[in-house]
Amino acid sequence: MSLIVVGSMAFDAIETPFGRSDKIVGGAATYIAWSASNFTKPIQQISVVGGDFPQEELDMLVKRGVNLEGVQVKKDKKSFFWSGRYHMDMNTRDTLETQLNVLGEFEPVVPRSYQGADILMLGNLSPAVQLSVIDQMQKRPRLIVLDTMNFWMETALPDLETVLSKIDVLLVNDSEARQLSGQYSLVRAAKEIIKMGPKFLIIKKGEHGALLFHDDHVFFAPALPLEEVFDPTGAGDTFAGGFAGYLDNTKDFSFEGMKSAIIVGSAIASFCVEKFGTTRLKELSKNDIDERIQEFVDLVNFDISLVAG
Ligand code: AMP
């Protein structure tokens, strides 16, 4: 089993209506790795950090089964920094500040030991960087999963279109699916996006769950109604990590296999939002995860008798 994860490792500062964090460790690849490592090892990480990134955070990831050979450390530079403020609905947020720092000149290098991976999980980054990793793979991974965002649709659409033509699974949120396809109906949006390359499309709808599209099939995974949502940062990445990590474990890349994987992704993401940053992900046990997955099963399980008219 092996899964390559590419993405940012960063410092974040987060404000929600209920609290704020100082500079804490975040980044898409950090969340993905913590989440995926519940299901598969090793995680083969590709990222870049500055000399300010805490060594103990890197050590914790290594202990967790994350190989950091592909993580470049630029000793005299600063790590990527992002800060955001959530609105009252906790589904929408404003970016307050982005300091690219080391991410601005990131040239990923795929270590030789990572070649032959089954799954390549490309976290949200510039499409040019995502493409460079795909191009460095000597043997195409069996599954390439990609996360992206509206920013790249607005600033790097030609590169994004090239990446889309090379991947298997695309993860976007509902407004991004509409923006990319120019369609309001998510069913029509999915048809348009699937024509661009990915065979599977996952549309995330925050606290309203996620949809999986493939050919003429569609599946809906709910989000668990939670009493407290503390910090939604990284929920999308945690979802992606759970999804890709679970698939690397099962190797069932069929529509049925992906249905299970998006339930698992949703379950892990529901933990992420319960505390600031990666705190909650670091304390999870297998038992916590199993119980949460069962809650998902119970949430949508019902018997019904059809009544003839
Ligand atoms: P999510 O809440 O799942 O959309 O992801 C939030 C994480 O993405 C944060 O930890 C940020 O550090 C990271 N992030 C925010 N903007 C960018 C960007 N432009 N490129 C890479 N990572 C980013």
Boltz pocket constraint, residues with backbone or C-beta under 6 A from the ligand:
constraints:
  - pocket:
      binder: B
      contacts: [[A, 8], [A, 10], [A, 11], [A, 12], [A, 26], [A, 27], [A, 28], [A, 81], [A, 82], [A, 98], [A, 124], [A, 125], [A, 232], [A, 233], [A, 234], [A, 235], [A, 236], [A, 237], [A, 238]]
      max_distance: 6.0
